[in-house]
Amino acid sequence: MSDTADYDFDPHFEQDPVNWALDPLEDESGGILAVHRVALVRIACVAAETGARMQRDGLAEDPVGWMVSPLELFEGRAPIEACMERSACSKAILLHGLGLGLDADPAVMDRLLFDHSASLESGHG
């Protein structure tokens, strides 16, 4: 007999748009968000790629500012929230890897990702 329960729950407690302009030195701001470990790795990868791209391209934009700003690419969500999901993480990495600006039309990015995935599956990539 076990006293533990195997329960998978939705990690998103908040449904309204989130204001990510938080003070990182303050302990009690922003509420609680349950996150899968893989989501933290995705956020770290996007943050690293964002910072590297800003430095590589000599952009004056603040990488943290980009990470917490609502973007069209993520339907108005901030990258720090959106990139917990695999598809948004891929879009952000592609955006910075190709140097396509700091925001993009999600449909265009979907086409780039889909075309690339389809060509890999068919062996033409």
N, C-alpha and C positions, 0 to 999 in steps of 0.2 A: 504494500500500500504506500502511496506517495502523497505527500502534503503539498506538492507543487502542481501548478496548472499550466498547461501549454496554451497560451492565449496570444493571438496576433491581433494587434489593434492599429487603428489608423494613427500615424504619428503626428498628424496635423490637428491641433486643438483649435486654432484660430481660423475662421473662414473669411474674415474681412481683410482688406489690404493691410499689410503690416508696415509700420514705420520702423525701418531698420537704423534710423539715425539715433543710435544709442551711445552712451558714454561707456567705453570699455573698462573704465576704472571704477564703475559703480556696480555693486553687487545685486541690487534689487530692482533693476529695470528690465523691461522687455518681456516679462512673462516666461512661461515654461514651454518648451518644445521638445517632444520626444523624437529622437533621431536614430536611425539605423547607422551602424558603424560605416557601412559602405557609403552612406550619404556624406559623412564627415570626410571620408577620403576624396569623394568627388569635389566637395567644396574646397579642400586643400589643393587639389590638382588645378582647379579653375583659378584659385587665388594665386598660385605660383605662376601659372601661365600668364595671367593678367599682369602681374608685376614684372615678369620677364619681358613681356611684349612692350609694356610702357617704357621700360628702360632701353630695350633694344631699338625701338623706333624713336626714342627721344621725345616721347609724348609728355606734356605737362600735366595730364590728367592724373589724379590720385587713384591708385589701384583700389584702395578701400572704398573710396567714394564711388567708383564704378560698381564694386561688389554690392553696395547697399542702395543703389539708385534704381527705381523702377524703369524697365526697358521694354520697348516694343517687342524685341526678340522673345521675351518671356511673358507676353500678354500682360504687361504692366507690373509683373512681379520683379523683385530685386534678384540679381543672380545668386546671392547668398542663400536665398530660399529656393529659387527655381532649380538650381544646379544640384539639389539633393536627388533629383530625378535623372536617370541615365540619358534620356534624349536631350534635356536642357544642358547637361554637362557636355555632351558631344557637340552641341551647337556652340557653346562658349569656347571650347577648345579649338574648334574649326574657325570661328570668328577671329580669334587672336592668332592662331597659327598661320592663317592666310592674310592677316593684316587688313581685314575687310571693314575697318571703321570701328566705332565703339558701340554701335547698335545696328540692327539689320531687320529686314522684313522676315518674320518667321517662316513664311511660305517659301521664300528664296532659300533659306537655310535648310528647310525640309527637302527641297529639290536637290540641293547639293549633297546632303547626306544620303538621300534615297538613290540618286544616280550612282554615287560611289559604292553603296552597299550592293546595288543590283549588278554593277560591273564586276565586283569581287565574286559574287555568287556565280556569275556566268563564266568566270575565268578571263575576263577581258580587262581587269583592273591593274 
